[in-house]
Amino acid sequence: MALEQLESVLGDGAKVLDVGSGSGYLTAVLAELVGGSGRVIGIERLQQLSEFGRRNVEKGNSDLLARLKFVYVRLLILFPDLEIFIEWKINENP
């Protein structure tokens, strides 16, 4: 149902950020919806899941890898005593 609603707003050339891409299934479906000139970035906080998602898409339809990317992002935000500490680390899978 949610994908049916997205289909009406995501067309060829759209750009999508899939936060929590996990197995890569939804990321791959989104890559289909945005067409050949679209772009999808799947973000995952666990490096193993980011790699898992990419491998799944590679096995299922490697042509989609031309328009999608899986990224491992570690974001840690702490607010001890109202002092802010932010750690931002991005590793892109090749």
MDTraj code that builds the backbone (N, CA, C; nanometers):
import mdtraj as md
import numpy as np

residues = "MET ALA LEU GLU GLN LEU GLU SER VAL LEU GLY ASP GLY ALA LYS VAL LEU ASP VAL GLY SER GLY SER GLY TYR LEU THR ALA VAL LEU ALA GLU LEU VAL GLY GLY SER GLY ARG VAL ILE GLY ILE GLU ARG LEU GLN GLN LEU SER GLU PHE GLY ARG ARG ASN VAL GLU LYS GLY ASN SER ASP LEU LEU ALA ARG LEU LYS PHE VAL TYR VAL ARG LEU LEU ILE LEU PHE PRO ASP LEU GLU ILE PHE ILE GLU TRP LYS ILE ASN GLU ASN PRO".split()
xyz = np.array([
    [0.0818, -0.1189, 0.0000],
    [0.0000, 0.0000, 0.0000],
    [0.0868, 0.1261, 0.0000],
    [0.1890, 0.1303, 0.0827],
    [0.2762, 0.2472, 0.0882],
    [0.3498, 0.2656, -0.0437],
    [0.3938, 0.1555, -0.1043],
    [0.4630, 0.1653, -0.2324],
    [0.3705, 0.2160, -0.3420],
    [0.2438, 0.1791, -0.3360],
    [0.1476, 0.2299, -0.4337],
    [0.1342, 0.3813, -0.4223],
    [0.1382, 0.4327, -0.3000],
    [0.1305, 0.5778, -0.2810],
    [0.2591, 0.6454, -0.3275],
    [0.3721, 0.5822, -0.3039],
    [0.4993, 0.6391, -0.3485],
    [0.5108, 0.6394, -0.5004],
    [0.4527, 0.5405, -0.5632],
    [0.4618, 0.5287, -0.7082],
    [0.4063, 0.6527, -0.7788],
    [0.3049, 0.7136, -0.7187],
    [0.2442, 0.8314, -0.7816],
    [0.3312, 0.9570, -0.7694],
    [0.4248, 0.9590, -0.6750],
    [0.5106, 1.0777, -0.6576],
    [0.6551, 1.0537, -0.6996],
    [0.6945, 0.9286, -0.7109],
    [0.8305, 0.8975, -0.7540],
    [0.8281, 0.8568, -0.9005],
    [0.8865, 0.9368, -0.9815],
    [0.8918, 0.9049, -1.1230],
    [1.0347, 0.9033, -1.1706],
    [1.0489, 0.8916, -1.2997],
    [1.1816, 0.8882, -1.3590],
    [1.2595, 1.0135, -1.3210],
    [1.3778, 0.9929, -1.2673],
    [1.4640, 1.1040, -1.2284],
    [1.4536, 1.1445, -1.0825],
    [1.3641, 1.0843, -1.0078],
    [1.3495, 1.1189, -0.8660],
    [1.4729, 1.0748, -0.7873],
    [1.4923, 1.1378, -0.6729],
    [1.6028, 1.1035, -0.5838],
    [1.5436, 1.0650, -0.4484],
    [1.5902, 0.9499, -0.3946],
    [1.5325, 0.8953, -0.2722],
    [1.6426, 0.8593, -0.1740],
    [1.6189, 0.8872, -0.0469],
    [1.7062, 0.8461, 0.0615],
    [1.6311, 0.7416, 0.1426],
    [1.6828, 0.6190, 0.1450],
    [1.6199, 0.5088, 0.2192],
    [1.6979, 0.4892, 0.3487],
    [1.6433, 0.5402, 0.4583],
    [1.7102, 0.5328, 0.5882],
    [1.6732, 0.4010, 0.6546],
    [1.7749, 0.3225, 0.6891],
    [1.7526, 0.1902, 0.7460],
    [1.7272, 0.0904, 0.6347],
    [1.8176, 0.0846, 0.5382],
    [1.7967, 0.0062, 0.4154],
    [1.8008, -0.1448, 0.4360],
    [1.8581, -0.1911, 0.5448],
    [1.8546, -0.3332, 0.5801],
    [1.8929, -0.4275, 0.4682],
    [1.8008, -0.5172, 0.4315],
    [1.8288, -0.6212, 0.3322],
    [1.8417, -0.5667, 0.1908],
    [1.7994, -0.4439, 0.1684],
    [1.8083, -0.3839, 0.0361],
    [1.6851, -0.4044, -0.0493],
    [1.5857, -0.4779, 0.0011],
    [1.4668, -0.5052, -0.0788],
    [1.3942, -0.3764, -0.1191],
    [1.3595, -0.2940, -0.0199],
    [1.2880, -0.1699, -0.0491],
    [1.3756, -0.0754, -0.1313],
    [1.5040, -0.0735, -0.1041],
    [1.5966, 0.0108, -0.1798],
    [1.5934, -0.0264, -0.3270],
    [1.5907, -0.1560, -0.3554],
    [1.5839, -0.2033, -0.4939],
    [1.4503, -0.1656, -0.5579],
    [1.3407, -0.1793, -0.4849],
    [1.2095, -0.1417, -0.5378],
    [1.2066, 0.0080, -0.5686],
    [1.2626, 0.0878, -0.4789],
    [1.2682, 0.2322, -0.5017],
    [1.3517, 0.2650, -0.6256],
    [1.4612, 0.1909, -0.6453],
    [1.5451, 0.2121, -0.7639],
    [1.4665, 0.1828, -0.8910],
    [1.3787, 0.0856, -0.8865],
    [1.2918, 0.0576, -1.0019],
    [1.1962, 0.1747, -1.0255],
    [1.1408, 0.2295, -0.9172],
    [1.0426, 0.3376, -0.9299],
    [1.1022, 0.4668, -0.9844],
    [1.2284, 0.4948, -0.9528],
    [1.2886, 0.6216, -0.9960],
    [1.3435, 0.6157, -1.1382],
    [1.3428, 0.4993, -1.1973],
    [1.3840, 0.4872, -1.3369],
    [1.5334, 0.5028, -1.3585],
    [1.5705, 0.4986, -1.4846],
    [1.7122, 0.5003, -1.5213],
    [1.7869, 0.6270, -1.4860],
    [1.7170, 0.7402, -1.4799],
    [1.7864, 0.8652, -1.4473],
    [1.7702, 0.9043, -1.3007],
    [1.7050, 0.8188, -1.2219],
    [1.6872, 0.8465, -1.0793],
    [1.8051, 0.7990, -0.9971],
    [1.7974, 0.8262, -0.8675],
    [1.9064, 0.7909, -0.7761],
    [1.8476, 0.7517, -0.6419],
    [1.8983, 0.6427, -0.5838],
    [1.8557, 0.5982, -0.4507],
    [1.9801, 0.5741, -0.3667],
    [1.9792, 0.6258, -0.2455],
    [2.0876, 0.6001, -0.1509],
    [2.0260, 0.5289, -0.0311],
    [2.0765, 0.4099, -0.0019],
    [2.0333, 0.3333, 0.1139],
    [2.1314, 0.3539, 0.2278],
    [2.0824, 0.4032, 0.3387],
    [2.1677, 0.4310, 0.4546],
    [2.1396, 0.3269, 0.5626],
    [2.2456, 0.2760, 0.6191],
    [2.2334, 0.1767, 0.7256],
    [2.3357, 0.2086, 0.8332],
    [2.2982, 0.1914, 0.9586],
    [2.3916, 0.2198, 1.0685],
    [2.4805, 0.1007, 1.1014],
    [2.4449, -0.0163, 1.0486],
    [2.5277, -0.1352, 1.0692],
    [2.5978, -0.1692, 0.9377],
    [2.7278, -0.1706, 0.9417],
    [2.8052, -0.1948, 0.8199],
    [2.7702, -0.3300, 0.7572],
    [2.7487, -0.4319, 0.8404],
    [2.7156, -0.5645, 0.7884],
    [2.5843, -0.5620, 0.7100],
    [2.4850, -0.4876, 0.7580],
    [2.3577, -0.4776, 0.6872],
    [2.3727, -0.3990, 0.5577],
    [2.4554, -0.2972, 0.5591],
    [2.4801, -0.2207, 0.4379],
    [2.5410, -0.3104, 0.3296],
    [2.6375, -0.3896, 0.3680],
    [2.7013, -0.4816, 0.2747],
    [2.6042, -0.5919, 0.2312],
    [2.5221, -0.6402, 0.3250],
    [2.4232, -0.7431, 0.2969],
    [2.3224, -0.6939, 0.1924],
    [2.2743, -0.5719, 0.2106],
    [2.1801, -0.5136, 0.1163],
    [2.2382, -0.5017, -0.0234],
    [2.3618, -0.4561, -0.0306],
    [2.4266, -0.4418, -0.1614],
    [2.4429, -0.5777, -0.2283],
    [2.4843, -0.6776, -0.1524],
    [2.5009, -0.8127, -0.2093],
    [2.3678, -0.8679, -0.2592],
    [2.2608, -0.8441, -0.1841],
    [2.1293, -0.8918, -0.2252],
    [2.0865, -0.8299, -0.3578],
    [2.1067, -0.6998, -0.3721],
    [2.0702, -0.6339, -0.4975],
    [2.1594, -0.6834, -0.6104],
    [2.2854, -0.7021, -0.5804],
    [2.3790, -0.7522, -0.6813],
    [2.3357, -0.8892, -0.7325],
    [2.2899, -0.9752, -0.6425],
    [2.2430, -1.1087, -0.6816],
    [2.1103, -1.1020, -0.7567],
    [2.0206, -1.0152, -0.7114],
    [1.8862, -1.0098, -0.7682],
    [1.8765, -0.9353, -0.8998],
    [1.9403, -0.8181, -0.9077],
    [1.9358, -0.7371, -1.0293],
    [2.0510, -0.6380, -1.0254],
    [2.1675, -0.6821, -1.0654],
    [2.2881, -0.5990, -1.0553],
    [2.2791, -0.4726, -1.1406],
    [2.1899, -0.4688, -1.2393],
    [2.1734, -0.3474, -1.3201],
    [2.1281, -0.2286, -1.2347],
    [2.0579, -0.2564, -1.1263],
    [2.0092, -0.1488, -1.0392],
    [2.1229, -0.0761, -0.9686],
    [2.2382, -0.1398, -0.9554],
    [2.3504, -0.0778, -0.8837],
    [2.4001, 0.0480, -0.9536],
    [2.3655, 0.0648, -1.0797],
    [2.4044, 0.1864, -1.1520],
    [2.3321, 0.3092, -1.0976],
    [2.2161, 0.2897, -1.0346],
    [2.1406, 0.4038, -0.9844],
    [2.1160, 0.4007, -0.8342],
    [2.1814, 0.3080, -0.7649],
    [2.1685, 0.3101, -0.6193],
    [2.3025, 0.2859, -0.5526],
    [2.3093, 0.3301, -0.4293],
    [2.4316, 0.3178, -0.3509],
    [2.3928, 0.2851, -0.2085],
    [2.4692, 0.1968, -0.1460],
    [2.4494, 0.1665, -0.0050],
    [2.5603, 0.2339, 0.0744],
    [2.5222, 0.3006, 0.1810],
    [2.6165, 0.3767, 0.2620],
    [2.6018, 0.3354, 0.4073],
    [2.7152, 0.3134, 0.4709],
    [2.7183, 0.2850, 0.6146],
    [2.7431, 0.4174, 0.6860],
    [2.6532, 0.4547, 0.7752],
    [2.6656, 0.5810, 0.8481],
    [2.6555, 0.5529, 0.9968],
    [2.7525, 0.5987, 1.0678],
    [2.7466, 0.5885, 1.2137],
    [2.7298, 0.7293, 1.2673],
    [2.6177, 0.7516, 1.3293],
    [2.5876, 0.8832, 1.3838],
    [2.5555, 0.8672, 1.5313],
    [2.6322, 0.9311, 1.6128],
    [2.6131, 0.9232, 1.7569],
    [2.5999, 1.0653, 1.8098],
    [2.4896, 1.0937, 1.8745],
    [2.4670, 1.2266, 1.9299],
    [2.4401, 1.2105, 2.0790],
    [2.5197, 1.2748, 2.1597],
    [2.5024, 1.2720, 2.3053],
    [2.4823, 1.4149, 2.3552],
    [2.4006, 1.4290, 2.4564],
    [2.3753, 1.5600, 2.5142],
    [2.4007, 1.5601, 2.6650],
    [2.5210, 1.5213, 2.7098],
    [2.5461, 1.5227, 2.8541],
    [2.5618, 1.6662, 2.9046],
    [2.4818, 1.6994, 3.0036],
    [2.4853, 1.8333, 3.0640],
    [2.4755, 1.9441, 2.9592],
    [2.3972, 1.9182, 2.8567],
    [2.3731, 2.0128, 2.7479],
    [2.4965, 2.0458, 2.6649],
    [2.6045, 1.9707, 2.6835],
    [2.7176, 1.9826, 2.5927],
    [2.6934, 1.8822, 2.4811],
    [2.7225, 1.9206, 2.3610],
    [2.6892, 1.8369, 2.2463],
    [2.8145, 1.7685, 2.1922],
    [2.8027, 1.6403, 2.1714],
    [2.9082, 1.5619, 2.1077],
    [2.8456, 1.4889, 1.9895],
    [2.9014, 1.5070, 1.8747],
    [2.8489, 1.4405, 1.7557],
    [2.9627, 1.3668, 1.6855],
    [2.9377, 1.2409, 1.6564],
    [3.0325, 1.1632, 1.5770],
    [2.9618, 1.1240, 1.4487],
    [3.0212, 1.1542, 1.3370],
    [2.9616, 1.1262, 1.2066],
    [3.0660, 1.0527, 1.1240],
    [3.0356, 0.9344, 1.0859],
    [3.1298, 0.8548, 1.0085],
    [3.0554, 0.7926, 0.8917],
    [3.1069, 0.8096, 0.7735],
    [3.0433, 0.7547, 0.6548],
    [3.1432, 0.6662, 0.5819],
    [3.1006, 0.5459, 0.5512],
    [3.1780, 0.4552, 0.4681],
    [3.0893, 0.4132, 0.3529],
    [3.1310, 0.4410, 0.2335],
    [3.0548, 0.4010, 0.1169],
    [3.1064, 0.2667, 0.0694],
    [3.0133, 0.1773, 0.0428],
    [3.0517, 0.0483, -0.0159],
    [3.0872, 0.0713, -0.1615],
    [3.1911, 0.0051, -0.2085],
    [3.2313, 0.0262, -0.3485],
    [3.1249, -0.0205, -0.4450],
])
top = md.Topology()
chain = top.add_chain()
for i, resn in enumerate(residues, 1):
    res = top.add_residue(resn, chain, resSeq=i)
    for name in ("N", "CA", "C"):
        top.add_atom(name, md.element.get_by_symbol(name[0]), res)
traj = md.Trajectory(xyz[None], top)
